[in-house]
């Protein structure tokens, strides 16, 4: 299961305005543990180390950011 990060400023605004997204990610992680499914990525771009210039817009990461995520696959 892949969680695609939001652009840095978009992520900050999203968790400020809709903090439920933090809980959604936690629920995905718990579900993945229960079902033995690997999760790669995060909604939080800092966890992936994606920089602001690695996004097309506030929602869509560029190839360089996606490579960082894909490199997490075991």
C-alpha positions in Angstrom: 0.0 0.0 0.0 1.5 3.3 -1.0 0.7 6.6 0.8 1.6 9.5 -1.5 2.8 12.6 0.3 1.3 16.0 0.1 3.4 19.1 -0.8 5.0 20.5 2.4 2.7 23.6 2.7 -0.4 21.6 1.7 0.4 19.0 4.3 0.7 21.6 7.0 -2.5 23.3 6.1 -4.3 19.9 5.8 -3.4 18.7 9.2 -4.2 22.1 10.7 -7.6 22.3 9.0 -8.4 18.5 8.8 -6.3 16.7 11.5 -8.3 13.6 10.7 -5.7 12.8 8.1 -3.2 12.0 10.8 -5.6 9.4 12.2 -6.2 8.0 8.7 -2.5 7.3 8.3 -2.4 5.6 11.7 -5.4 3.4 10.9 -3.7 2.4 7.6 -0.6 1.4 9.5 -2.5 -0.6 12.0 -4.5 -2.3 9.3 -1.3 -3.1 7.4 0.2 -4.7 10.5 -2.9 -6.8 11.1 -3.0 -8.0 7.5 0.8 -8.2 7.0 0.7 -5.7 4.2 3.7 -3.3 3.7 3.0 0.4 3.6 5.4 2.6 1.9 5.3 6.4 1.9 3.5 8.8 4.1 1.2 11.8 3.7 3.9 13.7 5.5 6.6 14.7 3.0 9.2 15.1 5.7 9.0 11.4 6.5 10.0 10.7 2.8 12.4 13.6 2.7 10.7 15.0 -0.4 11.5 18.7 -0.9 9.1 21.4 -2.1 10.5 21.4 -5.6 9.7 17.6 -5.9 5.9 18.3 -6.5 4.0 19.2 -9.7 1.4 20.9 -7.5 0.2 20.6 -3.9 -1.0 17.0 -4.3 1.2 15.3 -6.9 4.8 14.3 -6.3 7.3 14.2 -9.2 9.3 11.2 -10.1 12.2 12.1 -7.8 9.9 12.0 -4.8 8.3 8.8 -5.9 11.7 7.1 -6.3 12.3 7.9 -2.6 9.1 6.2 -1.7 9.7 3.2 -4.0 13.1 2.7 -2.4 11.3 1.8 0.8 10.0 -1.5 -0.7 11.5 -4.5 1.1 
